[in-house]
Amino acid sequence: MIEVLFPLVRPVLHGLDAERAHNLTLRALAALPARRPPPDDPRLAVELLGRTVPNPVGLAAGFDKGATVPDALLGLGLVSSRSAAWCRARSPATRARGCSG
């Protein structure tokens, strides 16, 4: 789906302010129906910091800062979210409460 839509949307996104383009992209991803990504070819698996990830394509925390579109990012080998990193840094008692305190 992205292969079809991106060429149409690219000129518009490139003409926008970066923050506005970012927000529109997140909204568009949130509007997509949830779907299961196709399985990764086992040859793509890589070892990273002692963990095996299914493919070498990752996304850093800056794209989806609040983890608002996690389903749209399924299929990436590794996704880092500021919210998840913040929760892991908190105490076990805070994590049990859902990282709210």
C-alpha positions in Angstrom: 0.0 0.0 0.0 2.8 2.4 0.9 4.5 1.8 -2.5 1.3 3.1 -4.2 0.6 6.0 -1.9 4.1 7.4 -1.2 4.7 8.7 -4.8 1.4 10.6 -4.6 2.0 12.1 -1.2 5.7 12.7 -1.4 5.5 16.1 -3.2 3.0 17.4 -0.6 5.1 16.1 2.4 8.3 17.6 1.0 6.6 21.0 0.6 5.4 21.1 4.2 7.2 22.3 7.4 9.0 19.2 8.9 6.9 19.1 12.1 3.6 19.4 10.2 4.7 16.6 7.8 5.7 14.4 10.7 2.3 14.9 12.4 0.4 14.2 9.2 2.4 11.1 8.6 1.5 9.8 12.1 -2.1 10.6 11.6 -2.1 8.7 8.2 -0.5 5.7 9.8 -3.0 5.8 12.7 -5.8 5.7 10.1 -4.5 2.6 8.3 -6.2 -0.7 9.2 -4.2 -3.0 11.4 -2.7 -5.8 9.6 -0.2 -8.5 10.3 3.1 -8.0 8.4 4.4 -10.9 6.2 6.9 -13.2 7.9 10.5 -12.2 7.6 12.9 -14.3 5.7 15.1 -16.0 8.3 18.2 -14.9 6.4 17.5 -11.3 7.4 17.7 -12.0 11.2 20.6 -10.2 12.9 22.1 -10.3 16.4 22.0 -6.9 18.2 23.3 -6.4 21.7 22.7 -10.1 22.5 19.2 -10.2 21.1 18.1 -11.6 17.8 15.8 -9.3 15.7 13.9 -10.6 12.7 15.4 -8.1 10.2 17.9 -5.3 10.1 15.4 -2.4 9.5 14.8 -0.4 12.7 13.3 2.9 13.7 14.7 5.2 16.4 12.6 6.8 19.2 12.2 10.2 17.5 9.7 9.1 14.9 6.8 7.9 17.1 7.7 9.6 20.4 4.6 8.6 22.3 4.2 5.1 20.7 0.9 6.2 19.1 1.1 4.0 16.0 2.7 0.8 17.1 0.7 -1.4 14.8 1.8 0.6 11.8 5.4 -0.1 12.7 5.0 -3.9 12.9 7.3 -5.6 10.5 10.3 -3.5 11.4 13.1 -5.5 13.1 13.4 -3.0 16.0 11.4 -0.1 17.1 12.5 2.2 19.9 10.0 4.4 21.7 10.7 7.1 24.2 7.7 5.9 26.3 9.0 2.3 26.4 12.5 3.5 27.3 11.2 5.7 30.0 9.1 2.9 31.4 12.0 0.5 31.5 14.0 3.0 33.5 11.4 3.3 36.2 11.1 1.1 39.2 9.2 -2.2 39.1 6.5 -0.8 41.2 5.9 2.0 38.7 5.9 -0.4 35.8 3.2 -2.5 37.6 1.0 0.7 37.7 1.5 1.1 33.9 4.3 3.7 34.1 1.9 6.4 35.2 3.8 7.6 38.3 
